[in-house]
Amino acid sequence: MFDGCCHNISEQSEQIMQTGIVKRFNKIKGYGFITPDSEDKEVFVHFSEVRADGYKELIEGQRVRFSLDKGERGEYAKQVEILDKS
């Protein structure tokens, strides 16, 4: 019987928030990429991780705050907050 003792490490530790710029976002497909300020790479983001009311989409060039997590396909942005409404 599973006793719930084993958790994803990221669930136990506090997530470090970072900032970045939306590189591109396809509102029809519901995903895009963010370039973190701290690194020259692109990080996947899904609309379900955007913290916003109503229709959740990101706009190219928007500043965002987010945390990183690792999934089966690599790193992705989660808990995405829009910092400006450009």
PEQUISUL-V513784 format. One record per residue. RES is the residue in three letters. SS is DSSP state (H for helix, E for strand, L for the rest). Layout:
RES/SS, RES/SS
This chain:
MET/L, PHE/L, ASP/L, GLY/L, CYS/L, CYS/L, HIS/L, ASN/L, ILE/H, SER/H, GLU/H, GLN/H, SER/L, GLU/L, GLN/L, ILE/L, MET/L, GLN/E, THR/E, GLY/E, ILE/E, VAL/E, LYS/E, ARG/E, PHE/E, ASN/E, LYS/L, ILE/L, LYS/L, GLY/L, TYR/E, GLY/E, PHE/E, ILE/E, THR/E, PRO/E, ASP/L, SER/L, GLU/L, ASP/L, LYS/L, GLU/E, VAL/E, PHE/E, VAL/E, HIS/E, PHE/H, SER/H, GLU/H, VAL/E, ARG/L, ALA/L, ASP/L, GLY/L, TYR/L, LYS/L, GLU/L, LEU/L, ILE/L, GLU/L, GLY/L, GLN/L, ARG/E, VAL/E, ARG/E, PHE/E, SER/E, LEU/E, ASP/E, LYS/E, GLY/E, GLU/L, ARG/L, GLY/E, GLU/E, TYR/E, ALA/E, LYS/E, GLN/E, VAL/E, GLU/E, ILE/E, LEU/L, ASP/L, LYS/L, SER/L
